[in-house]
Amino acid sequence: MWINTPNARLALAARRGLRLKDARGTRLRAVQGTLWITIDDDPRDIVLDPGQSFTVDSDRPLVVMPLGECATIDVKSPAATARGRWSAWLQSLWPQHPTAATARA
């Protein structure tokens, strides 16, 4: 399955993994259950409990697996994070002013 979206919440069944490629900067957050993340050719094993997150700091493919029966993960791409910062910056440049019709009322 190929998913191309800036934000996703995915349920991972027992012994079913999620493989991500080109994921540098992607934020992975455990919503429910415990997640195990392993990155190709990286000695680290990353374990996330609910509420914890990890930002991918490698260009290598990685696998996310539930530890236990199942888990739920939020996946947020760097594009989604950048879009949120860009939107906030634009709003700071153009603060909301009441329209003429609103001001007269």
C-alpha positions as CSV (number, residue, x, y, z in Angstrom):
1,M,0.0,0.0,0.0
2,W,1.2,3.5,-0.9
3,I,0.0,6.4,1.2
4,N,0.9,9.9,0.3
5,T,-0.5,12.3,2.8
6,P,1.0,14.9,5.1
7,N,-0.9,13.5,8.2
8,A,-2.1,10.0,8.9
9,R,-3.3,8.0,11.9
10,L,-2.7,4.3,11.4
11,A,-3.7,1.3,13.3
12,L,-1.0,-1.4,13.3
13,A,-2.0,-5.0,14.0
14,A,0.2,-7.5,15.8
15,R,3.1,-8.6,13.7
16,R,2.2,-6.1,11.0
17,G,4.8,-3.4,10.3
18,L,4.8,-0.1,8.6
19,R,7.8,0.6,6.3
20,L,8.7,4.2,5.5
21,K,11.1,5.5,2.9
22,D,12.4,9.1,2.4
23,A,11.0,9.9,5.9
24,R,13.6,12.4,7.2
25,G,11.9,15.0,9.3
26,T,8.7,13.0,9.7
27,R,7.3,13.0,13.2
28,L,6.1,9.6,14.5
29,R,3.9,9.7,17.7
30,A,2.5,6.7,19.6
31,V,-1.2,7.2,20.2
32,Q,-2.0,3.8,21.7
33,G,0.2,0.8,22.5
34,T,3.9,0.7,22.3
35,L,5.9,1.1,19.1
36,W,9.3,-0.2,18.1
37,I,11.2,1.7,15.4
38,T,14.2,0.4,13.7
39,I,16.2,2.2,11.0
40,D,18.1,0.3,8.3
41,D,21.9,0.2,9.2
42,D,21.3,2.1,12.4
43,P,22.3,0.5,15.7
44,R,19.5,2.2,17.6
45,D,16.2,0.7,18.6
46,I,13.6,3.4,19.4
47,V,10.7,2.5,21.6
48,L,7.8,4.8,22.0
49,D,5.1,4.6,24.6
50,P,1.7,6.4,24.2
51,G,2.3,10.2,24.0
52,Q,5.9,9.9,23.0
53,S,7.2,10.9,19.6
54,F,10.3,10.6,17.5
55,T,11.4,12.8,14.5
56,V,13.1,10.7,11.9
57,D,16.7,11.9,11.6
58,S,17.9,9.5,8.8
59,D,17.5,9.1,5.1
60,R,17.5,5.3,5.5
61,P,14.2,3.3,5.3
62,L,12.7,2.4,8.6
63,V,10.2,-0.1,10.0
64,V,7.6,0.6,12.8
65,M,6.2,-2.4,14.6
66,P,3.8,-2.6,17.5
67,L,5.1,-4.3,20.6
68,G,2.2,-6.4,21.8
69,E,-1.2,-6.9,20.2
70,C,-1.7,-3.6,18.3
71,A,-0.8,0.0,18.3
72,T,-1.9,3.3,16.8
73,I,0.6,5.8,15.3
74,D,0.3,9.4,14.1
75,V,2.5,10.1,11.1
76,K,3.2,13.8,10.4
77,S,5.3,14.7,7.4
78,P,7.8,17.6,7.4
79,A,5.6,19.3,4.8
80,A,2.7,19.4,7.2
81,T,4.8,20.9,9.9
82,A,6.3,23.5,7.6
83,R,2.8,24.4,6.3
84,G,1.6,25.0,9.8
85,R,4.6,27.3,10.5
86,W,4.1,29.1,7.2
87,S,0.5,29.7,7.9
88,A,1.2,31.1,11.4
89,W,3.9,33.4,9.9
90,L,1.5,34.7,7.3
91,Q,-1.2,35.4,9.8
92,S,1.3,37.3,12.0
93,L,2.0,39.6,9.0
94,W,-1.7,40.2,8.2
95,P,-3.6,40.4,11.5
96,Q,-7.3,40.2,11.3
97,H,-9.0,43.6,11.1
98,P,-12.8,44.0,11.4
99,T,-14.4,44.8,8.0
100,A,-16.1,48.1,7.5
101,A,-19.5,46.5,7.8
102,T,-18.5,44.9,11.1
103,A,-17.1,48.1,12.4
104,R,-20.3,50.0,11.8
105,A,-22.6,47.5,13.5
